[in-house]
Amino acid sequence: MAIHQKHEIVCCERCQSAFECKANSFTKCQCTQVQLTLNETQYVSELYDGCLCASCLLELQKEYRDILTAK
């Protein structure tokens, strides 16, 4: 009997940690814990193509904000 898995286990493109991607139910996905502005989202998308874990999203958000304050 096959086990039906509702969500996919993926590796974070940045840190390689495994997490459950809930793209088909994105309001429950761990990445929605990080509220990115449009500019922050664009910054992340310029660096990475795939899914990122919430920890990496938070780090990239901080990195982007640090860049802005350094200007």
mmJSON file of the N, C-alpha and C atoms, coordinates in Angstrom:
{"data_MODEL":{"atom_site":{
"group_PDB":["ATOM","ATOM","ATOM","ATOM","ATOM","ATOM","ATOM","ATOM","ATOM","ATOM","ATOM","ATOM","ATOM","ATOM","ATOM","ATOM","ATOM","ATOM","ATOM","ATOM","ATOM","ATOM","ATOM","ATOM","ATOM","ATOM","ATOM","ATOM","ATOM","ATOM","ATOM","ATOM","ATOM","ATOM","ATOM","ATOM","ATOM","ATOM","ATOM","ATOM","ATOM","ATOM","ATOM","ATOM","ATOM","ATOM","ATOM","ATOM","ATOM","ATOM","ATOM","ATOM","ATOM","ATOM","ATOM","ATOM","ATOM","ATOM","ATOM","ATOM","ATOM","ATOM","ATOM","ATOM","ATOM","ATOM","ATOM","ATOM","ATOM","ATOM","ATOM","ATOM","ATOM","ATOM","ATOM","ATOM","ATOM","ATOM","ATOM","ATOM","ATOM","ATOM","ATOM","ATOM","ATOM","ATOM","ATOM","ATOM","ATOM","ATOM","ATOM","ATOM","ATOM","ATOM","ATOM","ATOM","ATOM","ATOM","ATOM","ATOM","ATOM","ATOM","ATOM","ATOM","ATOM","ATOM","ATOM","ATOM","ATOM","ATOM","ATOM","ATOM","ATOM","ATOM","ATOM","ATOM","ATOM","ATOM","ATOM","ATOM","ATOM","ATOM","ATOM","ATOM","ATOM","ATOM","ATOM","ATOM","ATOM","ATOM","ATOM","ATOM","ATOM","ATOM","ATOM","ATOM","ATOM","ATOM","ATOM","ATOM","ATOM","ATOM","ATOM","ATOM","ATOM","ATOM","ATOM","ATOM","ATOM","ATOM","ATOM","ATOM","ATOM","ATOM","ATOM","ATOM","ATOM","ATOM","ATOM","ATOM","ATOM","ATOM","ATOM","ATOM","ATOM","ATOM","ATOM","ATOM","ATOM","ATOM","ATOM","ATOM","ATOM","ATOM","ATOM","ATOM","ATOM","ATOM","ATOM","ATOM","ATOM","ATOM","ATOM","ATOM","ATOM","ATOM","ATOM","ATOM","ATOM","ATOM","ATOM","ATOM","ATOM","ATOM","ATOM","ATOM","ATOM","ATOM","ATOM","ATOM","ATOM","ATOM","ATOM","ATOM","ATOM","ATOM","ATOM","ATOM","ATOM","ATOM","ATOM","ATOM","ATOM"],
"id":[1,2,3,4,5,6,7,8,9,10,11,12,13,14,15,16,17,18,19,20,21,22,23,24,25,26,27,28,29,30,31,32,33,34,35,36,37,38,39,40,41,42,43,44,45,46,47,48,49,50,51,52,53,54,55,56,57,58,59,60,61,62,63,64,65,66,67,68,69,70,71,72,73,74,75,76,77,78,79,80,81,82,83,84,85,86,87,88,89,90,91,92,93,94,95,96,97,98,99,100,101,102,103,104,105,106,107,108,109,110,111,112,113,114,115,116,117,118,119,120,121,122,123,124,125,126,127,128,129,130,131,132,133,134,135,136,137,138,139,140,141,142,143,144,145,146,147,148,149,150,151,152,153,154,155,156,157,158,159,160,161,162,163,164,165,166,167,168,169,170,171,172,173,174,175,176,177,178,179,180,181,182,183,184,185,186,187,188,189,190,191,192,193,194,195,196,197,198,199,200,201,202,203,204,205,206,207,208,209,210,211,212,213],
"type_symbol":["N","C","C","N","C","C","N","C","C","N","C","C","N","C","C","N","C","C","N","C","C","N","C","C","N","C","C","N","C","C","N","C","C","N","C","C","N","C","C","N","C","C","N","C","C","N","C","C","N","C","C","N","C","C","N","C","C","N","C","C","N","C","C","N","C","C","N","C","C","N","C","C","N","C","C","N","C","C","N","C","C","N","C","C","N","C","C","N","C","C","N","C","C","N","C","C","N","C","C","N","C","C","N","C","C","N","C","C","N","C","C","N","C","C","N","C","C","N","C","C","N","C","C","N","C","C","N","C","C","N","C","C","N","C","C","N","C","C","N","C","C","N","C","C","N","C","C","N","C","C","N","C","C","N","C","C","N","C","C","N","C","C","N","C","C","N","C","C","N","C","C","N","C","C","N","C","C","N","C","C","N","C","C","N","C","C","N","C","C","N","C","C","N","C","C","N","C","C","N","C","C","N","C","C","N","C","C","N","C","C","N","C","C"],
"label_atom_id":["N","CA","C","N","CA","C","N","CA","C","N","CA","C","N","CA","C","N","CA","C","N","CA","C","N","CA","C","N","CA","C","N","CA","C","N","CA","C","N","CA","C","N","CA","C","N","CA","C","N","CA","C","N","CA","C","N","CA","C","N","CA","C","N","CA","C","N","CA","C","N","CA","C","N","CA","C","N","CA","C","N","CA","C","N","CA","C","N","CA","C","N","CA","C","N","CA","C","N","CA","C","N","CA","C","N","CA","C","N","CA","C","N","CA","C","N","CA","C","N","CA","C","N","CA","C","N","CA","C","N","CA","C","N","CA","C","N","CA","C","N","CA","C","N","CA","C","N","CA","C","N","CA","C","N","CA","C","N","CA","C","N","CA","C","N","CA","C","N","CA","C","N","CA","C","N","CA","C","N","CA","C","N","CA","C","N","CA","C","N","CA","C","N","CA","C","N","CA","C","N","CA","C","N","CA","C","N","CA","C","N","CA","C","N","CA","C","N","CA","C","N","CA","C","N","CA","C","N","CA","C","N","CA","C","N","CA","C","N","CA","C","N","CA","C","N","CA","C"],
"label_alt_id":[null,null,null,null,null,null,null,null,null,null,null,null,null,null,null,null,null,null,null,null,null,null,null,null,null,null,null,null,null,null,null,null,null,null,null,null,null,null,null,null,null,null,null,null,null,null,null,null,null,null,null,null,null,null,null,null,null,null,null,null,null,null,null,null,null,null,null,null,null,null,null,null,null,null,null,null,null,null,null,null,null,null,null,null,null,null,null,null,null,null,null,null,null,null,null,null,null,null,null,null,null,null,null,null,null,null,null,null,null,null,null,null,null,null,null,null,null,null,null,null,null,null,null,null,null,null,null,null,null,null,null,null,null,null,null,null,null,null,null,null,null,null,null,null,null,null,null,null,null,null,null,null,null,null,null,null,null,null,null,null,null,null,null,null,null,null,null,null,null,null,null,null,null,null,null,null,null,null,null,null,null,null,null,null,null,null,null,null,null,null,null,null,null,null,null,null,null,null,null,null,null,null,null,null,null,null,null,null,null,null,null,null,null],
"label_comp_id":["MET","MET","MET","ALA","ALA","ALA","ILE","ILE","ILE","HIS","HIS","HIS","GLN","GLN","GLN","LYS","LYS","LYS","HIS","HIS","HIS","GLU","GLU","GLU","ILE","ILE","ILE","VAL","VAL","VAL","CYS","CYS","CYS","CYS","CYS","CYS","GLU","GLU","GLU","ARG","ARG","ARG","CYS","CYS","CYS","GLN","GLN","GLN","SER","SER","SER","ALA","ALA","ALA","PHE","PHE","PHE","GLU","GLU","GLU","CYS","CYS","CYS","LYS","LYS","LYS","ALA","ALA","ALA","ASN","ASN","ASN","SER","SER","SER","PHE","PHE","PHE","THR","THR","THR","LYS","LYS","LYS","CYS","CYS","CYS","GLN","GLN","GLN","CYS","CYS","CYS","THR","THR","THR","GLN","GLN","GLN","VAL","VAL","VAL","GLN","GLN","GLN","LEU","LEU","LEU","THR","THR","THR","LEU","LEU","LEU","ASN","ASN","ASN","GLU","GLU","GLU","THR","THR","THR","GLN","GLN","GLN","TYR","TYR","TYR","VAL","VAL","VAL","SER","SER","SER","GLU","GLU","GLU","LEU","LEU","LEU","TYR","TYR","TYR","ASP","ASP","ASP","GLY","GLY","GLY","CYS","CYS","CYS","LEU","LEU","LEU","CYS","CYS","CYS","ALA","ALA","ALA","SER","SER","SER","CYS","CYS","CYS","LEU","LEU","LEU","LEU","LEU","LEU","GLU","GLU","GLU","LEU","LEU","LEU","GLN","GLN","GLN","LYS","LYS","LYS","GLU","GLU","GLU","TYR","TYR","TYR","ARG","ARG","ARG","ASP","ASP","ASP","ILE","ILE","ILE","LEU","LEU","LEU","THR","THR","THR","ALA","ALA","ALA","LYS","LYS","LYS"],
"label_asym_id":["A","A","A","A","A","A","A","A","A","A","A","A","A","A","A","A","A","A","A","A","A","A","A","A","A","A","A","A","A","A","A","A","A","A","A","A","A","A","A","A","A","A","A","A","A","A","A","A","A","A","A","A","A","A","A","A","A","A","A","A","A","A","A","A","A","A","A","A","A","A","A","A","A","A","A","A","A","A","A","A","A","A","A","A","A","A","A","A","A","A","A","A","A","A","A","A","A","A","A","A","A","A","A","A","A","A","A","A","A","A","A","A","A","A","A","A","A","A","A","A","A","A","A","A","A","A","A","A","A","A","A","A","A","A","A","A","A","A","A","A","A","A","A","A","A","A","A","A","A","A","A","A","A","A","A","A","A","A","A","A","A","A","A","A","A","A","A","A","A","A","A","A","A","A","A","A","A","A","A","A","A","A","A","A","A","A","A","A","A","A","A","A","A","A","A","A","A","A","A","A","A","A","A","A","A","A","A","A","A","A","A","A","A"],
"label_entity_id":["1","1","1","1","1","1","1","1","1","1","1","1","1","1","1","1","1","1","1","1","1","1","1","1","1","1","1","1","1","1","1","1","1","1","1","1","1","1","1","1","1","1","1","1","1","1","1","1","1","1","1","1","1","1","1","1","1","1","1","1","1","1","1","1","1","1","1","1","1","1","1","1","1","1","1","1","1","1","1","1","1","1","1","1","1","1","1","1","1","1","1","1","1","1","1","1","1","1","1","1","1","1","1","1","1","1","1","1","1","1","1","1","1","1","1","1","1","1","1","1","1","1","1","1","1","1","1","1","1","1","1","1","1","1","1","1","1","1","1","1","1","1","1","1","1","1","1","1","1","1","1","1","1","1","1","1","1","1","1","1","1","1","1","1","1","1","1","1","1","1","1","1","1","1","1","1","1","1","1","1","1","1","1","1","1","1","1","1","1","1","1","1","1","1","1","1","1","1","1","1","1","1","1","1","1","1","1","1","1","1","1","1","1"],
"label_seq_id":[1,1,1,2,2,2,3,3,3,4,4,4,5,5,5,6,6,6,7,7,7,8,8,8,9,9,9,10,10,10,11,11,11,12,12,12,13,13,13,14,14,14,15,15,15,16,16,16,17,17,17,18,18,18,19,19,19,20,20,20,21,21,21,22,22,22,23,23,23,24,24,24,25,25,25,26,26,26,27,27,27,28,28,28,29,29,29,30,30,30,31,31,31,32,32,32,33,33,33,34,34,34,35,35,35,36,36,36,37,37,37,38,38,38,39,39,39,40,40,40,41,41,41,42,42,42,43,43,43,44,44,44,45,45,45,46,46,46,47,47,47,48,48,48,49,49,49,50,50,50,51,51,51,52,52,52,53,53,53,54,54,54,55,55,55,56,56,56,57,57,57,58,58,58,59,59,59,60,60,60,61,61,61,62,62,62,63,63,63,64,64,64,65,65,65,66,66,66,67,67,67,68,68,68,69,69,69,70,70,70,71,71,71],
"pdbx_PDB_ins_code":[null,null,null,null,null,null,null,null,null,null,null,null,null,null,null,null,null,null,null,null,null,null,null,null,null,null,null,null,null,null,null,null,null,null,null,null,null,null,null,null,null,null,null,null,null,null,null,null,null,null,null,null,null,null,null,null,null,null,null,null,null,null,null,null,null,null,null,null,null,null,null,null,null,null,null,null,null,null,null,null,null,null,null,null,null,null,null,null,null,null,null,null,null,null,null,null,null,null,null,null,null,null,null,null,null,null,null,null,null,null,null,null,null,null,null,null,null,null,null,null,null,null,null,null,null,null,null,null,null,null,null,null,null,null,null,null,null,null,null,null,null,null,null,null,null,null,null,null,null,null,null,null,null,null,null,null,null,null,null,null,null,null,null,null,null,null,null,null,null,null,null,null,null,null,null,null,null,null,null,null,null,null,null,null,null,null,null,null,null,null,null,null,null,null,null,null,null,null,null,null,null,null,null,null,null,null,null,null,null,null,null,null,null],
"Cartn_x":[0.843,0.0,0.881,0.655,1.449,0.98,1.946,1.633,1.467,0.342,0.072,0.661,1.629,2.246,1.657,1.055,0.36,1.331,2.462,3.426,4.785,5.596,6.901,7.991,8.918,10.094,11.156,11.622,12.625,13.812,14.903,16.077,16.14,16.421,16.596,17.756,17.538,18.567,19.791,19.609,20.704,21.49,20.809,21.5,21.425,20.654,20.495,19.728,19.096,18.29,16.974,16.491,15.246,14.058,13.003,11.767,10.589,9.41,8.195,7.655,7.656,7.134,5.628,4.87,3.411,2.912,3.562,3.208,1.751,1.216,-0.189,-1.145,-0.589,-1.371,-0.517,-0.142,0.892,0.588,-0.657,-0.959,-0.502,-0.228,0.254,1.754,2.402,3.82,4.67,5.796,6.676,7.203,7.3,7.846,6.92,5.63,4.71,4.9,5.737,6.06,6.898,7.554,8.434,7.714,7.422,6.719,7.74,7.927,8.886,8.186,8.854,8.341,8.576,8.02,8.223,9.709,10.412,11.842,12.659,12.287,12.977,12.746,11.533,11.208,12.024,12.144,12.93,14.404,14.93,16.317,16.56,15.67,15.807,15.71,14.772,14.579,15.738,16.491,17.679,18.824,18.794,19.854,19.526,18.251,17.845,16.606,16.523,15.382,14.399,14.909,14.074,13.548,12.974,12.417,13.525,13.234,14.144,13.396,14.139,13.527,13.297,12.453,12.117,13.357,14.264,15.484,16.322,16.478,17.247,16.528,15.215,14.465,14.66,14.649,14.881,16.292,17.269,18.652,18.814,18.19,18.273,17.534,16.435,15.712,16.609,17.287,18.201,19.359,19.903,20.996,20.578,19.384,18.877,18.713,18.154,17.952,19.279,20.279,21.624,22.244,22.028,22.528,21.904,20.619,19.925,20.445,20.678,21.145,22.597,23.362,24.767,24.931,23.888,23.955,23.878],
"Cartn_y":[-1.186,0.0,1.24,2.128,3.352,4.378,5.102,6.183,7.465,8.113,9.373,10.516,11.209,12.339,13.618,14.423,15.622,16.728,16.813,17.868,17.271,18.047,17.582,17.978,17.069,17.384,17.897,19.122,19.735,20.192,20.47,21.029,22.52,23.282,24.715,24.944,25.763,26.021,26.708,27.417,28.168,27.345,26.696,25.994,24.468,23.977,22.539,21.785,22.477,21.773,21.322,20.176,19.626,20.213,20.515,20.983,20.609,20.659,20.305,21.526,21.459,22.541,22.319,23.33,23.221,24.204,24.205,25.124,24.974,23.764,23.546,24.005,24.416,24.967,26.053,27.05,27.993,28.787,28.912,29.647,28.879,27.591,26.756,26.483,26.993,26.729,27.553,27.007,27.669,28.997,29.145,30.386,31.582,31.331,32.449,33.109,32.507,33.117,34.376,34.495,35.624,36.573,37.758,38.744,39.628,39.375,40.133,41.246,42.392,43.465,43.071,43.823,43.553,43.634,44.64,44.787,43.645,43.192,42.053,40.777,40.59,39.426,39.447,40.608,40.739,40.429,40.914,40.646,39.141,38.454,37.004,36.29,36.701,36.015,36.247,37.325,37.552,36.624,36.135,35.269,33.778,33.416,32.008,31.774,30.573,30.199,29.292,28.478,27.485,27.926,26.951,27.194,27.422,28.291,28.567,28.34,27.885,27.706,29.072,29.099,30.347,30.99,30.193,30.736,31.497,30.927,31.598,32.84,32.77,33.955,35.102,34.776,35.8,36.376,35.518,35.982,36.874,36.505,37.307,38.635,38.611,39.85,40.805,40.277,41.09,41.591,40.715,41.092,42.253,42.168,43.225,44.531,44.446,45.65,46.259,45.414,45.91,46.649,46.136,46.803,48.193,48.289,49.573,50.587,50.132,51.062,51.444,50.639,50.949,52.009,52.249,53.242,54.644],
"Cartn_z":[0.0,0.0,0.0,-0.92,-1.038,-0.005,0.523,1.468,0.675,0.852,0.163,0.985,0.412,1.093,0.511,1.377,0.931,0.528,1.211,0.957,0.634,-0.021,-0.467,0.533,0.782,1.585,0.613,0.841,-0.028,0.817,0.156,0.826,0.525,1.544,1.377,0.416,-0.57,-1.568,-0.954,0.133,0.751,1.768,2.716,3.806,3.695,2.756,2.492,3.577,4.526,5.527,4.898,5.331,4.8,5.551,4.807,5.422,4.536,5.116,4.387,3.658,2.337,1.502,1.324,1.641,1.512,0.458,-0.692,-1.766,-2.195,-2.091,-2.462,-1.358,-0.223,0.886,1.545,0.718,1.113,2.379,2.765,3.998,5.233,5.068,6.173,6.07,5.028,4.809,5.771,6.176,7.137,6.599,5.304,4.741,4.951,5.181,5.395,6.757,7.612,8.901,8.715,7.571,7.284,6.332,6.808,6.0,5.286,3.998,3.203,2.445,2.342,1.497,0.04,-0.873,-2.294,-2.649,-2.126,-2.405,-1.809,-0.624,-0.001,-0.803,-1.276,-2.106,-3.387,-3.995,-5.217,-4.946,-3.827,-3.448,-3.326,-2.627,-2.447,-3.794,-4.624,-5.911,-6.871,-6.678,-7.501,-7.096,-5.865,-5.357,-5.481,-5.357,-5.301,-6.155,-6.713,-7.543,-6.814,-5.884,-5.232,-3.887,-3.184,-1.856,-0.835,0.119,1.223,2.531,3.541,4.855,5.508,6.51,7.196,7.818,8.345,8.954,7.935,6.766,5.718,5.213,5.112,4.698,5.693,6.975,7.998,7.897,7.66,7.526,6.296,5.193,3.978,4.128,4.86,5.136,5.925,6.943,7.737,6.881,6.042,5.142,4.248,3.673,2.799,3.576,4.769,5.576,6.015,6.275,6.62,5.442,4.245,3.032,2.906,3.169,3.053,4.082,5.29,6.333,6.14,5.4,5.154,4.073,3.313,2.212,2.742],
"occupancy":[1.0,1.0,1.0,1.0,1.0,1.0,1.0,1.0,1.0,1.0,1.0,1.0,1.0,1.0,1.0,1.0,1.0,1.0,1.0,1.0,1.0,1.0,1.0,1.0,1.0,1.0,1.0,1.0,1.0,1.0,1.0,1.0,1.0,1.0,1.0,1.0,1.0,1.0,1.0,1.0,1.0,1.0,1.0,1.0,1.0,1.0,1.0,1.0,1.0,1.0,1.0,1.0,1.0,1.0,1.0,1.0,1.0,1.0,1.0,1.0,1.0,1.0,1.0,1.0,1.0,1.0,1.0,1.0,1.0,1.0,1.0,1.0,1.0,1.0,1.0,1.0,1.0,1.0,1.0,1.0,1.0,1.0,1.0,1.0,1.0,1.0,1.0,1.0,1.0,1.0,1.0,1.0,1.0,1.0,1.0,1.0,1.0,1.0,1.0,1.0,1.0,1.0,1.0,1.0,1.0,1.0,1.0,1.0,1.0,1.0,1.0,1.0,1.0,1.0,1.0,1.0,1.0,1.0,1.0,1.0,1.0,1.0,1.0,1.0,1.0,1.0,1.0,1.0,1.0,1.0,1.0,1.0,1.0,1.0,1.0,1.0,1.0,1.0,1.0,1.0,1.0,1.0,1.0,1.0,1.0,1.0,1.0,1.0,1.0,1.0,1.0,1.0,1.0,1.0,1.0,1.0,1.0,1.0,1.0,1.0,1.0,1.0,1.0,1.0,1.0,1.0,1.0,1.0,1.0,1.0,1.0,1.0,1.0,1.0,1.0,1.0,1.0,1.0,1.0,1.0,1.0,1.0,1.0,1.0,1.0,1.0,1.0,1.0,1.0,1.0,1.0,1.0,1.0,1.0,1.0,1.0,1.0,1.0,1.0,1.0,1.0,1.0,1.0,1.0,1.0,1.0,1.0,1.0,1.0,1.0,1.0,1.0,1.0],
"B_iso_or_equiv":[0.0,0.0,0.0,0.0,0.0,0.0,0.0,0.0,0.0,0.0,0.0,0.0,0.0,0.0,0.0,0.0,0.0,0.0,0.0,0.0,0.0,0.0,0.0,0.0,0.0,0.0,0.0,0.0,0.0,0.0,0.0,0.0,0.0,0.0,0.0,0.0,0.0,0.0,0.0,0.0,0.0,0.0,0.0,0.0,0.0,0.0,0.0,0.0,0.0,0.0,0.0,0.0,0.0,0.0,0.0,0.0,0.0,0.0,0.0,0.0,0.0,0.0,0.0,0.0,0.0,0.0,0.0,0.0,0.0,0.0,0.0,0.0,0.0,0.0,0.0,0.0,0.0,0.0,0.0,0.0,0.0,0.0,0.0,0.0,0.0,0.0,0.0,0.0,0.0,0.0,0.0,0.0,0.0,0.0,0.0,0.0,0.0,0.0,0.0,0.0,0.0,0.0,0.0,0.0,0.0,0.0,0.0,0.0,0.0,0.0,0.0,0.0,0.0,0.0,0.0,0.0,0.0,0.0,0.0,0.0,0.0,0.0,0.0,0.0,0.0,0.0,0.0,0.0,0.0,0.0,0.0,0.0,0.0,0.0,0.0,0.0,0.0,0.0,0.0,0.0,0.0,0.0,0.0,0.0,0.0,0.0,0.0,0.0,0.0,0.0,0.0,0.0,0.0,0.0,0.0,0.0,0.0,0.0,0.0,0.0,0.0,0.0,0.0,0.0,0.0,0.0,0.0,0.0,0.0,0.0,0.0,0.0,0.0,0.0,0.0,0.0,0.0,0.0,0.0,0.0,0.0,0.0,0.0,0.0,0.0,0.0,0.0,0.0,0.0,0.0,0.0,0.0,0.0,0.0,0.0,0.0,0.0,0.0,0.0,0.0,0.0,0.0,0.0,0.0,0.0,0.0,0.0,0.0,0.0,0.0,0.0,0.0,0.0],
"pdbx_formal_charge":[null,null,null,null,null,null,null,null,null,null,null,null,null,null,null,null,null,null,null,null,null,null,null,null,null,null,null,null,null,null,null,null,null,null,null,null,null,null,null,null,null,null,null,null,null,null,null,null,null,null,null,null,null,null,null,null,null,null,null,null,null,null,null,null,null,null,null,null,null,null,null,null,null,null,null,null,null,null,null,null,null,null,null,null,null,null,null,null,null,null,null,null,null,null,null,null,null,null,null,null,null,null,null,null,null,null,null,null,null,null,null,null,null,null,null,null,null,null,null,null,null,null,null,null,null,null,null,null,null,null,null,null,null,null,null,null,null,null,null,null,null,null,null,null,null,null,null,null,null,null,null,null,null,null,null,null,null,null,null,null,null,null,null,null,null,null,null,null,null,null,null,null,null,null,null,null,null,null,null,null,null,null,null,null,null,null,null,null,null,null,null,null,null,null,null,null,null,null,null,null,null,null,null,null,null,null,null,null,null,null,null,null,null],
"auth_seq_id":[1,1,1,2,2,2,3,3,3,4,4,4,5,5,5,6,6,6,7,7,7,8,8,8,9,9,9,10,10,10,11,11,11,12,12,12,13,13,13,14,14,14,15,15,15,16,16,16,17,17,17,18,18,18,19,19,19,20,20,20,21,21,21,22,22,22,23,23,23,24,24,24,25,25,25,26,26,26,27,27,27,28,28,28,29,29,29,30,30,30,31,31,31,32,32,32,33,33,33,34,34,34,35,35,35,36,36,36,37,37,37,38,38,38,39,39,39,40,40,40,41,41,41,42,42,42,43,43,43,44,44,44,45,45,45,46,46,46,47,47,47,48,48,48,49,49,49,50,50,50,51,51,51,52,52,52,53,53,53,54,54,54,55,55,55,56,56,56,57,57,57,58,58,58,59,59,59,60,60,60,61,61,61,62,62,62,63,63,63,64,64,64,65,65,65,66,66,66,67,67,67,68,68,68,69,69,69,70,70,70,71,71,71],
"auth_comp_id":["MET","MET","MET","ALA","ALA","ALA","ILE","ILE","ILE","HIS","HIS","HIS","GLN","GLN","GLN","LYS","LYS","LYS","HIS","HIS","HIS","GLU","GLU","GLU","ILE","ILE","ILE","VAL","VAL","VAL","CYS","CYS","CYS","CYS","CYS","CYS","GLU","GLU","GLU","ARG","ARG","ARG","CYS","CYS","CYS","GLN","GLN","GLN","SER","SER","SER","ALA","ALA","ALA","PHE","PHE","PHE","GLU","GLU","GLU","CYS","CYS","CYS","LYS","LYS","LYS","ALA","ALA","ALA","ASN","ASN","ASN","SER","SER","SER","PHE","PHE","PHE","THR","THR","THR","LYS","LYS","LYS","CYS","CYS","CYS","GLN","GLN","GLN","CYS","CYS","CYS","THR","THR","THR","GLN","GLN","GLN","VAL","VAL","VAL","GLN","GLN","GLN","LEU","LEU","LEU","THR","THR","THR","LEU","LEU","LEU","ASN","ASN","ASN","GLU","GLU","GLU","THR","THR","THR","GLN","GLN","GLN","TYR","TYR","TYR","VAL","VAL","VAL","SER","SER","SER","GLU","GLU","GLU","LEU","LEU","LEU","TYR","TYR","TYR","ASP","ASP","ASP","GLY","GLY","GLY","CYS","CYS","CYS","LEU","LEU","LEU","CYS","CYS","CYS","ALA","ALA","ALA","SER","SER","SER","CYS","CYS","CYS","LEU","LEU","LEU","LEU","LEU","LEU","GLU","GLU","GLU","LEU","LEU","LEU","GLN","GLN","GLN","LYS","LYS","LYS","GLU","GLU","GLU","TYR","TYR","TYR","ARG","ARG","ARG","ASP","ASP","ASP","ILE","ILE","ILE","LEU","LEU","LEU","THR","THR","THR","ALA","ALA","ALA","LYS","LYS","LYS"],
"auth_asym_id":["A","A","A","A","A","A","A","A","A","A","A","A","A","A","A","A","A","A","A","A","A","A","A","A","A","A","A","A","A","A","A","A","A","A","A","A","A","A","A","A","A","A","A","A","A","A","A","A","A","A","A","A","A","A","A","A","A","A","A","A","A","A","A","A","A","A","A","A","A","A","A","A","A","A","A","A","A","A","A","A","A","A","A","A","A","A","A","A","A","A","A","A","A","A","A","A","A","A","A","A","A","A","A","A","A","A","A","A","A","A","A","A","A","A","A","A","A","A","A","A","A","A","A","A","A","A","A","A","A","A","A","A","A","A","A","A","A","A","A","A","A","A","A","A","A","A","A","A","A","A","A","A","A","A","A","A","A","A","A","A","A","A","A","A","A","A","A","A","A","A","A","A","A","A","A","A","A","A","A","A","A","A","A","A","A","A","A","A","A","A","A","A","A","A","A","A","A","A","A","A","A","A","A","A","A","A","A","A","A","A","A","A","A"],
"auth_atom_id":["N","CA","C","N","CA","C","N","CA","C","N","CA","C","N","CA","C","N","CA","C","N","CA","C","N","CA","C","N","CA","C","N","CA","C","N","CA","C","N","CA","C","N","CA","C","N","CA","C","N","CA","C","N","CA","C","N","CA","C","N","CA","C","N","CA","C","N","CA","C","N","CA","C","N","CA","C","N","CA","C","N","CA","C","N","CA","C","N","CA","C","N","CA","C","N","CA","C","N","CA","C","N","CA","C","N","CA","C","N","CA","C","N","CA","C","N","CA","C","N","CA","C","N","CA","C","N","CA","C","N","CA","C","N","CA","C","N","CA","C","N","CA","C","N","CA","C","N","CA","C","N","CA","C","N","CA","C","N","CA","C","N","CA","C","N","CA","C","N","CA","C","N","CA","C","N","CA","C","N","CA","C","N","CA","C","N","CA","C","N","CA","C","N","CA","C","N","CA","C","N","CA","C","N","CA","C","N","CA","C","N","CA","C","N","CA","C","N","CA","C","N","CA","C","N","CA","C","N","CA","C","N","CA","C","N","CA","C","N","CA","C","N","CA","C","N","CA","C"],
"pdbx_PDB_model_num":[1,1,1,1,1,1,1,1,1,1,1,1,1,1,1,1,1,1,1,1,1,1,1,1,1,1,1,1,1,1,1,1,1,1,1,1,1,1,1,1,1,1,1,1,1,1,1,1,1,1,1,1,1,1,1,1,1,1,1,1,1,1,1,1,1,1,1,1,1,1,1,1,1,1,1,1,1,1,1,1,1,1,1,1,1,1,1,1,1,1,1,1,1,1,1,1,1,1,1,1,1,1,1,1,1,1,1,1,1,1,1,1,1,1,1,1,1,1,1,1,1,1,1,1,1,1,1,1,1,1,1,1,1,1,1,1,1,1,1,1,1,1,1,1,1,1,1,1,1,1,1,1,1,1,1,1,1,1,1,1,1,1,1,1,1,1,1,1,1,1,1,1,1,1,1,1,1,1,1,1,1,1,1,1,1,1,1,1,1,1,1,1,1,1,1,1,1,1,1,1,1,1,1,1,1,1,1,1,1,1,1,1,1]
}}}
